Amino acid sequence: MPTKSSTTKRVPLKPGAGKRKKKQLSAKEVARRAEAEAEVARLALVKQAEMTTVDGAAVPKDVFAGMKPFHHFEKNGLDVDIEFSSTDAMEKETKDWALDLVRRNMKPQYIAARWGWSDGEKRKELEDSHARYLICRAKPGAVEPKAAEAAAEEAKPAAAAAAASSADGADSDAASKAAASGIDPDFDTDRVVTDSKGELLAYVHFRFMLEGTAPVLYVFELQCEPRARGKGLGAHLMRALELVAYQERMQYVMLTVFTDNAGARRFYSRLGYKLDELSKSPAMLTSDVAYQILSKTIDPEVAASKETRHKALRGKVDLDDPASSFAALSV
């Protein structure tokens, strides 16, 4: 006789039952992911400032193109055309002059600071693919060749009495002493050098990069021939770079200056540059370094936030402390 089969009563599932629960992220993980996304955005900002696309190819972006008022400088006897350039667009004569000028202006300071000097290393730095330039040339017809040569000859100082420069009239006791000791007989000499576009007078080498958590425009070199110093050209170039930085959404303009280069420090202080948070860090303040890092905040929101770029320095550096900002600059 057949037996009655047993059946199992099915209980209806609740809506959503059976689905795997989404793991809730910890606050720490949420913060980590947000920071990673922010880092990607910052890197993209730097890349956008560096490069653009022309006919489907990536090329260095001319960040100076839309700044017509800064393309020319006429003041204090100078009549100068200013042009943007990347390394790959520079002529060999221009590259050689850039190296020669920084050597004439700065080699004694490198030696006095115990950094040493290497033409090869400096050329590598100047010709890096990330390097960007503003090149200053005498406006065609503004200076007769013979007059330029005469001016250069007249501007040649005795090496022992010369003042090294990385800006307008910037001098350096250490560099003068180095020159007097015979380290470099070409120190601070004036030369007339031309490329296919004209007589070369000055240049600024800068790059877009990340410094801590901030996209910055970093000034690597500001170099003028002696006859072009003390006439406002250096200040004109720095103001142009500040506008470039703002235009490209950089948060700071930064630079490095030798501690002994009193003239350059005065020059940058007049333009509103202050001791950077890196130079205010406990490690830097207690070490015997031969240089200072200066900066100027370009982004108004960043200036208002008063937050350091480096997490490790938060709470350890007073960005508003005028003593730490200007003590080292009061020369």
Secondary structure, DSSP 4 states (H G I P E B T S, - for coil): -PPPPP-PPPPPPPTTTTSPPPPPPPHHHHHHHHHHHHHHHHHHHHHHHHEEEETTEEEE--TTTT-GGGSEEEETTEEEEEEEEEGGGS-HHHHHHHHHHHHHHHHHHHHHTT----HHHHHHHHT-TT-EEEEEEEPTTSS-HHHHHHHHHHHPPPGGG----SSTT---HHHHHHHHTTS-TTTT----EEETTEEEEEEEEEEEEEETTEEEEEEEEEEE-GGGTTSSHHHHHHHHHHHHHHHTT-SEEEEEEETT-HHHHHHHHHTT-EE-HHHHSHHHHTS--SEEEEEEE--HHHHHHT--SSGGGTTT--TT-HHHHHGGG--
